[in-house]
Amino acid sequence: MSKQEIVYNVKEEIAMIQIIVGAKGKGKTKILIDKANSEIGAVKGNVFYLDKSNKIMYELNNKIRLINVKDYCIETPKEFIGFVCGLIAANHDLQKIYLDSFMKIACTCQEDISDVLDKIEMISTKFQVDFIISISINENDLPDTKKQNVIVAL
């Protein structure tokens, strides 16, 4: 096995959280959709895109499963975390989950976002699922422990 193959295999085993932040209407959803569509060819497992509606259905590659979280009567952050865990339990080959409008679909607020993101990070590590999250928040308002995960700030 070459050095490059070893590095690649190690990177494959590291699950991650990537965050896109910015005020409402700045273009986070477009970036998230473009990222999902551009990465689908390199993904070996399933890819889910969780949103608050079905509005973007025709913008996503047909290999990406769009899930309208509002259809499942989720009302608290704990219910949202349980929902995500259920998706992972039912889909062992799930590789990436894109979360759009995070505070709305996770039923959380700015004050509680750190706890919810911590739980998502634990899930990501335990089950080796990558999470790419868009949050309508300024980067400065994001908890300091999560700023290292920001890939785009608008």
C-alpha positions as CSV (number, residue, x, y, z in Angstrom):
1,M,0.0,0.0,0.0
2,S,1.4,3.4,-1.0
3,K,1.7,6.4,1.3
4,Q,-1.0,8.1,-0.7
5,E,-3.4,5.2,-0.3
6,I,-2.8,5.1,3.5
7,V,-3.6,8.8,3.8
8,Y,-6.7,8.4,1.7
9,N,-7.9,5.5,3.8
10,V,-7.4,7.4,7.1
11,K,-9.3,10.4,5.7
12,E,-12.2,8.1,4.7
13,E,-12.6,7.0,8.3
14,I,-12.8,10.5,9.7
15,A,-16.4,11.8,9.8
16,M,-16.9,15.5,9.8
17,I,-19.1,18.4,10.2
18,Q,-19.0,21.4,7.8
19,I,-21.0,24.5,8.4
20,I,-22.2,27.2,6.1
21,V,-23.2,30.4,7.9
22,G,-24.7,33.7,6.9
23,A,-27.8,35.9,7.3
24,K,-31.1,34.8,5.8
25,G,-31.2,35.3,2.0
26,K,-27.4,35.4,1.4
27,G,-27.3,32.2,-0.7
28,K,-26.5,29.4,1.7
29,T,-29.1,27.0,0.2
30,K,-27.6,27.5,-3.3
31,I,-24.1,26.7,-2.0
32,L,-25.4,23.6,-0.1
33,I,-27.3,22.4,-3.2
34,D,-24.3,22.9,-5.5
35,K,-22.0,21.1,-3.0
36,A,-24.4,18.2,-2.7
37,N,-24.8,17.9,-6.5
38,S,-21.0,18.2,-7.2
39,E,-20.0,15.6,-4.5
40,I,-22.6,12.9,-5.5
41,G,-20.3,11.3,-8.0
42,A,-17.6,10.6,-5.4
43,V,-19.9,9.3,-2.7
44,K,-20.1,5.5,-2.3
45,G,-23.1,5.4,0.1
46,N,-26.4,7.2,0.3
47,V,-26.8,10.9,0.6
48,F,-29.8,12.6,2.3
49,Y,-30.8,16.3,2.1
50,L,-33.0,17.4,5.0
51,D,-35.0,20.6,4.5
52,K,-38.2,22.4,5.7
53,S,-40.0,21.9,2.4
54,N,-39.9,20.1,-1.0
55,K,-39.3,23.3,-2.9
56,I,-35.8,22.3,-4.1
57,M,-36.8,18.9,-5.3
58,Y,-35.9,19.5,-8.9
59,E,-32.6,21.2,-8.2
60,L,-31.1,18.2,-6.5
61,N,-29.5,15.2,-8.3
62,N,-31.9,12.3,-8.3
63,K,-29.5,10.2,-6.4
64,I,-29.9,12.5,-3.4
65,R,-32.9,11.7,-1.2
66,L,-34.7,14.9,-0.2
67,I,-36.5,14.6,3.1
68,N,-39.0,17.3,4.2
69,V,-38.6,17.3,8.0
70,K,-41.8,19.2,8.5
71,D,-43.7,16.1,7.4
72,Y,-42.6,14.3,10.5
73,C,-44.1,16.5,13.2
74,I,-40.7,17.2,14.8
75,E,-41.1,19.9,17.6
76,T,-38.0,19.7,19.7
77,P,-34.2,19.4,19.2
78,K,-34.3,16.0,21.0
79,E,-37.0,14.7,18.5
80,F,-34.8,16.0,15.6
81,I,-31.7,14.1,16.9
82,G,-33.9,11.0,17.3
83,F,-35.1,11.4,13.8
84,V,-31.5,11.7,12.5
85,C,-30.4,8.6,14.4
86,G,-33.4,6.8,13.0
87,L,-32.3,7.7,9.5
88,I,-28.8,6.4,10.2
89,A,-30.1,3.2,11.8
90,A,-32.3,2.4,8.8
91,N,-29.6,3.2,6.3
92,H,-26.3,1.6,7.2
93,D,-24.7,2.9,4.0
94,L,-25.6,6.5,4.7
95,Q,-22.5,8.6,4.0
96,K,-23.6,12.3,4.0
97,I,-26.5,14.3,5.4
98,Y,-27.0,17.8,4.2
99,L,-29.1,19.9,6.7
100,D,-30.6,23.1,5.2
101,S,-32.3,25.8,7.4
102,F,-30.8,24.0,10.4
103,M,-32.4,26.0,13.2
104,K,-35.8,25.5,11.7
105,I,-35.6,21.8,11.0
106,A,-33.8,21.1,14.3
107,C,-36.3,23.2,16.2
108,T,-33.6,25.0,18.0
109,C,-32.6,28.6,18.7
110,Q,-29.3,30.5,18.9
111,E,-28.9,29.9,22.6
112,D,-29.3,26.1,22.3
113,I,-27.4,25.6,19.0
114,S,-24.2,24.5,20.7
115,D,-25.8,21.5,22.4
116,V,-27.5,20.3,19.2
117,L,-24.3,20.7,17.2
118,D,-22.4,18.8,19.8
119,K,-24.8,15.9,19.6
120,I,-24.6,16.0,15.8
121,E,-20.8,15.8,16.1
122,M,-21.0,12.8,18.4
123,I,-23.4,11.1,15.9
124,S,-21.0,11.9,13.0
125,T,-18.0,10.4,14.8
126,K,-19.8,7.3,16.0
127,F,-21.5,6.4,12.8
128,Q,-19.0,7.9,10.3
129,V,-21.6,10.1,8.6
130,D,-20.6,13.5,7.3
131,F,-22.9,16.4,8.0
132,I,-22.9,19.6,5.9
133,I,-25.1,22.2,7.7
134,S,-26.4,25.6,6.7
135,I,-27.3,27.9,9.5
136,S,-28.9,31.4,9.3
137,I,-26.5,33.0,11.8
138,N,-23.5,35.3,11.7
139,E,-20.2,33.6,12.1
140,N,-19.5,35.8,15.2
141,D,-22.7,34.4,16.9
142,L,-21.7,30.8,16.3
143,P,-20.2,29.1,19.4
144,D,-16.4,29.4,19.4
145,T,-16.0,25.6,19.5
146,K,-17.9,25.3,16.1
147,K,-16.1,28.1,14.2
148,Q,-13.4,25.7,13.1
149,N,-16.1,23.8,11.1
150,V,-17.1,26.8,9.1
151,I,-16.4,26.3,5.4
152,V,-18.3,29.3,4.0
153,A,-19.3,32.5,5.8
154,L,-21.6,34.9,3.9
